[in-house]
């Protein structure tokens, strides 16, 4: 692990001065190698899936782990889309002249070496490696043991692409062991060779990273995402949004976990929304009003309001208007992504202003919480903290800055 850190630091120094053209060529070569090694990657994924099935993993977990030819093509295409993004390094963020004639610029620079600790989503290997490279950073990636074979095959392909393009293969490396002590070594900073840690996974993983890390952390807490159907919501629109927010893909962090329905429209909207979810195969856990709407609803406990199911399960509650909806989200949410469905512009603006989440939406599905949907090409995660990066962490968020000052011989009096 110490050697891995040293090699990543050397690679980061080379990447910091790589041109936009060099990085773009490397990313395109990486995408080409992922496609060329499709058979190897998919075979590795089958081995990981067989092992996960043998351990009795849930359907939602298996869905997150599964690759097929189309999903693998989507991964390669995402790498290409990152190649096409503007180079974030070297951007002049601000410039000004002081009365003494000094010209000062604030300029975007790479972070250095980014450690990414994530659970079993093979696409994160490619997304994180490609985003870090575009921003001039080296990446040390530590995947969950369940996707180790798949992630290693993807990382190997990316290393081949880097070498073909003349950049160091050590710029994107997967930790070559499943040993959990490797995570501890990364959190300690690998002898000063890791500059920032990005955790991507469940609550226990993020909690460990935040508790033990001795380097800065881009926090990504659970996605306890809400859809609030306001009293002036159009029912047909609410049904489309709620169904998509919950059921498009239940295992992603932008999946809605709680539906809040305004009492002002519950008499008309609640039953159709609940029945729609149940008929779509989603289990519903609800308060008394929700249970009365459909006999298939099971009682919700307070713990349900705090639960990221990552499965075809949703908690439903009737609330007394916008104030109670905002209070519920503040009390039980994770500051990730929350949406309001309403035709009332004033209510929407209050929701957008007062809900303290990284992403807030009006009349749109929470599943838009995704770097690709933001035009970032991909994301390394959704940061739910309040420092530096917040929301989808794309290439711009993976940079820092420095000041460049040009003088003509000035000295300080």
C-alpha positions in Angstrom: 0.0 0.0 0.0 2.9 2.4 0.8 4.4 1.7 -2.6 1.0 2.2 -4.3 0.8 5.7 -2.6 4.3 6.6 -3.8 3.6 5.6 -7.4 0.3 7.5 -7.3 2.1 10.6 -6.1 4.7 10.4 -9.0 1.8 9.9 -11.4 0.0 12.9 -10.0 3.0 15.2 -10.6 3.0 14.1 -14.2 -0.8 14.6 -14.6 -0.6 18.1 -13.1 1.2 19.3 -16.2 -0.5 17.1 -18.7 -2.2 19.0 -21.5 -5.9 18.9 -22.2 -5.1 17.0 -25.4 -3.0 14.4 -23.6 -5.8 13.8 -21.0 -8.5 13.6 -23.7 -6.5 11.1 -25.7 -5.9 9.0 -22.6 -9.5 8.9 -21.7 -10.5 7.9 -25.2 -7.9 5.1 -25.1 -9.3 4.0 -21.8 -12.8 3.8 -23.2 -11.5 1.8 -26.2 -9.7 -0.7 -23.9 -12.8 -1.2 -21.8 -14.7 -2.1 -25.0 -11.8 -4.3 -26.2 -11.7 -6.2 -22.9 -15.5 -6.6 -22.7 -15.4 -10.4 -22.7 -12.9 -10.4 -19.8 -14.8 -7.8 -17.8 -18.1 -9.6 -18.2 -16.6 -13.0 -17.4 -15.2 -11.5 -14.2 -18.6 -10.0 -13.4 -20.2 -13.4 -13.8 -17.8 -14.8 -11.2 -18.6 -11.9 -8.8 -22.3 -12.4 -9.3 -22.1 -16.1 -8.7 -20.3 -15.5 -5.4 -22.8 -12.8 -4.4 -25.7 -15.1 -5.1 -24.1 -17.8 -3.1 -24.0 -15.4 -0.2 -27.7 -14.7 -0.5 -27.3 -11.1 -1.5 -30.6 -9.2 -2.2 -32.0 -8.6 -5.7 -31.3 -4.8 -5.3 -27.6 -5.6 -4.4 -27.3 -8.0 -7.4 -28.7 -5.3 -9.7 -26.1 -2.8 -8.6 -23.4 -5.4 -9.2 -24.6 -6.7 -12.5 -23.0 -5.8 -15.8 -24.3 -6.7 -19.2 -23.1 -5.6 -22.7 -25.2 -2.5 -22.6 -24.2 -1.4 -19.1 -20.6 -2.0 -20.0 -21.1 0.1 -23.2 -22.6 2.8 -21.0 -19.5 2.8 -18.8 -17.2 3.2 -21.8 -19.5 5.9 -23.2 -19.4 7.8 -19.9 -15.5 7.7 -20.0 -15.7 9.2 -23.5 -18.2 11.9 -22.4 -15.7 12.9 -19.7 -13.0 13.1 -22.4 -15.1 15.6 -24.2 -15.6 17.9 -21.2 -13.7 21.2 -21.0 -10.4 20.9 -19.1 -11.1 22.1 -15.5 -7.4 22.6 -14.8 -5.9 26.1 -15.4 -9.3 27.9 -15.4 -8.9 31.4 -14.2 -11.5 31.6 -11.4 -10.9 35.3 -10.6 -8.5 38.0 -11.5 -7.9 41.5 -10.2 -5.2 44.2 -9.9 -4.1 45.7 -6.6 -3.4 49.4 -6.2 0.3 48.6 -6.1 0.1 47.1 -9.6 0.2 43.4 -8.6 -1.9 41.3 -10.9 -3.5 38.4 -9.0 -5.2 35.4 -10.5 -7.0 32.5 -8.8 -6.4 29.4 -10.9 -7.9 25.9 -10.8 -5.4 23.2 -9.9 -5.6 19.4 -9.3 -6.1 18.1 -5.8 -3.3 15.6 -6.2 -4.1 12.0 -5.2 -7.7 11.1 -4.6 -8.5 7.9 -2.6 -12.0 6.5 -3.5 -13.4 3.9 -1.2 -16.6 2.4 -2.6 -18.9 -0.6 -2.4 -20.0 -3.0 -5.1 -20.8 -0.8 -8.1 -18.4 -1.7 -10.9 -19.2 1.5 -12.8 -17.6 3.6 -10.0 -14.2 2.2 -11.0 -14.4 3.8 -14.4 -16.3 6.9 -13.4 -14.0 7.8 -10.5 -10.8 7.0 -12.4 -11.8 9.0 -15.5 -13.1 12.0 -13.5 -9.9 12.1 -11.4 -7.7 11.9 -14.5 -9.6 14.7 -16.3 -9.0 16.9 -13.3 -5.3 16.1 -13.3 -5.5 13.8 -10.3 -4.2 10.3 -9.7 -6.8 7.9 -8.2 -6.4 5.0 -5.8 -9.6 3.0 -5.8 -10.7 0.5 -3.2 -13.8 -1.5 -4.2 -16.0 -3.7 -2.1 -14.9 -7.3 -2.1 -18.1 -8.4 -3.9 -17.1 -6.6 -7.1 -13.3 -7.1 -6.8 -12.8 -9.2 -9.9 -15.0 -6.9 -12.1 -13.4 -3.7 -10.8 -9.9 -5.1 -11.3 -10.6 -6.0 -14.9 -12.0 -2.5 -15.6 -9.0 -0.8 -13.8 -6.6 -3.0 -15.8 -8.2 -1.9 -19.0 -7.9 1.8 -18.0 -4.3 1.3 -17.1 -3.6 -0.1 -20.5 -5.3 2.9 -22.1 -3.2 5.3 -20.1 0.0 3.6 -21.1 -1.0 3.6 -24.8 -1.6 7.3 -24.6 1.8 8.0 -22.9 0.5 8.8 -19.4 1.5 6.8 -16.3 -0.6 3.7 -15.7 -0.2 4.4 -12.0 -2.6 7.3 -12.4 -5.5 4.9 -11.9 -4.9 1.9 -9.7 -7.2 -0.5 -7.9 -6.1 -1.6 -4.4 -4.9 -5.1 -5.2 -6.3 -6.8 -2.1 -9.6 -7.5 -0.4 -8.0 -7.2 3.0 -9.9 -4.6 5.0 -6.7 -3.2 6.5 -6.1 -1.6 3.2 -8.9 0.8 3.9 -7.3 1.8 7.2 -4.0 2.5 5.4 -5.8 4.7 2.9 -7.6 6.6 5.7 -4.3 7.2 7.3 -3.1 8.9 4.1 -0.5 6.4 2.9 2.4 8.4 4.4 1.1 11.7 3.1 0.5 10.4 -0.4 -3.4 10.7 -0.4 -4.8 14.3 -0.4 -8.5 13.6 -0.1 -10.8 10.6 0.5 -14.1 10.1 -1.2 -16.4 7.4 0.3 -19.1 6.0 -1.8 -21.4 3.5 -0.1 -23.7 2.8 2.8 -24.0 4.5 6.1 -21.5 2.3 7.9 -18.8 2.8 5.3 -19.2 6.6 5.4 -19.3 6.7 9.2 -16.0 4.7 9.4 -14.4 7.0 6.8 -15.5 10.1 8.7 -14.4 8.7 12.0 -11.0 7.4 11.0 -9.8 9.6 8.1 -6.7 11.7 8.7 -7.1 13.5 5.4 -10.1 15.6 4.1 -13.2 13.7 3.2 -15.9 14.5 0.6 -18.8 13.1 2.6 -21.6 11.1 0.9 -24.2 10.1 3.3 -27.3 8.0 2.6 -29.8 9.0 0.0 -32.9 9.3 2.1 -34.7 11.2 -0.6 -38.2 12.6 -0.4 -41.0 13.4 -2.9 -43.6 15.9 -1.4 -46.9 16.0 -3.3 -48.2 19.4 -2.4 -51.9 20.3 -2.2 -51.8 21.9 -5.6 -50.0 19.0 -7.4 -51.4 17.7 -10.7 -52.3 14.1 -9.9 -51.1 12.7 -13.3 -47.8 14.5 -13.0 -47.4 13.3 -9.4 -48.0 9.7 -10.4 -45.3 9.9 -13.2 -42.8 11.5 -10.9 -43.3 9.3 -7.9 -43.3 6.1 -9.9 -40.0 7.1 -11.6 -38.4 8.4 -8.5 -39.0 5.2 -6.6 -39.1 2.4 -9.2 -36.8 3.4 -12.2 -33.9 2.0 -10.3 -34.5 1.2 -6.6 -30.8 0.6 -5.7 -29.4 4.0 -6.5 -28.8 6.8 -4.0 -31.3 9.1 -5.8 -34.2 6.7 -5.4 -37.1 8.2 -3.4 -37.4 6.5 0.0 -40.3 8.5 1.5 -43.4 10.0 -0.1 -45.1 12.9 1.7 -48.6 13.7 0.7 -50.3 17.0 1.6 -53.4 16.5 3.6 -55.0 19.2 1.4 -55.0 16.8 -1.6 -54.8 13.4 0.2 -58.5 12.7 -0.3 -57.9 12.7 -4.0 -54.3 11.9 -4.5 -53.2 9.5 -1.7 -55.1 6.3 -2.8 -54.1 6.5 -6.5 -50.5 7.1 -5.6 -50.3 4.3 -3.1 -52.2 1.8 -5.3 -49.9 2.7 -8.2 -46.8 1.9 -6.1 -48.2 -1.4 -4.8 -49.4 -2.5 -8.2 -45.8 -1.8 -9.5 -44.4 -4.2 -7.0 -43.3 -1.7 -4.4 -44.0 -2.5 -0.7 -45.5 0.5 1.1 -45.1 1.3 4.8 -47.4 4.0 5.9 -49.0 6.0 8.6 -52.7 5.5 9.6 -54.1 7.5 6.8 -51.9 5.6 4.2 -52.9 2.3 5.7 -56.6 3.3 5.3 -56.0 4.0 1.6 -55.1 0.4 0.8 -55.2 -2.8 2.8 -51.9 -3.9 1.5 -50.0 -1.1 3.3 -48.1 -2.2 6.4 -47.6 0.1 9.4 -44.6 2.4 9.3 -42.4 2.9 12.4 -40.3 6.0 13.1 -37.3 4.0 11.9 -38.8 3.8 8.4 -38.6 7.6 8.1 -34.8 7.3 8.6 -34.2 4.3 6.3 -32.5 4.2 2.9 -34.1 1.0 1.6 -32.3 0.8 -1.8 -35.1 -1.6 -2.7 -38.7 -1.7 -3.8 -39.9 -0.3 -0.5 -41.2 3.2 0.3 -42.5 4.9 3.4 -45.6 7.2 3.0 -46.9 9.8 5.3 -49.6 12.5 5.1 -48.5 15.9 6.3 -50.2 19.1 7.1 -48.9 21.3 4.3 -45.5 22.7 3.3 -44.3 23.6 6.8 -44.7 20.1 8.1 -43.2 18.6 4.9 -40.1 20.7 5.3 -39.9 19.9 9.0 -40.1 16.1 8.2 -37.3 16.4 5.6 -35.1 18.3 8.0 -35.7 15.9 10.8 -35.4 12.6 8.9 -33.6 13.4 5.7 -29.9 13.1 4.8 -29.5 16.4 2.9 -29.2 14.5 -0.4 -32.1 15.0 -2.8 -35.7 16.1 -2.3 -38.4 17.1 -4.7 -41.8 18.9 -4.5 -44.6 18.4 -7.0 -46.9 21.4 -7.2 -48.4 23.9 -9.5 -48.0 26.6 -6.8 -44.9 28.6 -7.8 -44.7 30.3 -4.4 -44.8 27.0 -2.6 -42.1 25.6 -4.9 -39.8 28.6 -4.3 -40.2 28.2 -0.6 -39.3 24.5 -0.8 -36.3 25.2 -3.0 -35.1 27.9 -0.6 -35.7 26.2 2.7 -34.9 22.5 2.1 -31.3 22.2 3.0 -30.3 19.4 0.7 -27.5 19.2 -1.9 -30.2 18.9 -4.7 -33.7 20.2 -4.5 -36.2 19.8 -7.4 -39.5 21.1 -8.5 -41.8 18.9 -10.6 -39.0 16.4 -11.4 -37.9 13.0 -10.3 -35.2 12.6 -7.6 -33.5 10.1 -10.0 -32.0 13.1 -11.8 -29.5 13.2 -8.9 -26.7 12.1 -11.1 -23.6 13.8 -12.5 -24.4 12.6 -16.0 -27.8 14.2 -15.9 -26.2 17.4 -14.8 -23.9 17.4 -17.8 -20.9 16.5 -15.8 -20.2 13.4 -17.8 -20.3 11.2 -14.6 -19.8 11.7 -10.9 -17.5 10.3 -8.2 -20.4 10.6 -5.8 -23.0 12.9 -4.4 -21.5 15.1 -1.6 -24.0 15.9 1.1 -21.7 18.0 3.2 -21.4 21.8 3.1 -17.8 22.4 2.3 -16.2 22.8 -1.2 -18.0 20.2 -3.2 -21.8 19.6 -2.8 -24.1 17.6 -4.9 -22.6 15.6 -7.8 -18.9 15.6 -7.6 -17.6 16.1 -11.1 -14.4 17.3 -12.7 -14.7 20.9 -11.5 -15.3 19.7 -7.9 -12.1 17.6 -8.1 -9.9 20.7 -8.3 -8.5 23.1 -5.8 -6.9 26.4 -6.7 -3.8 28.5 -6.2 -3.0 32.2 -6.6 -0.7 33.4 -9.4 0.7 36.8 -8.8 2.6 38.8 -11.4 4.6 41.9 -10.4 7.0 44.4 -11.8 9.4 44.6 -8.9 7.1 45.5 -6.1 8.3 45.1 -2.5 6.1 45.4 0.6 6.6 48.6 2.7 
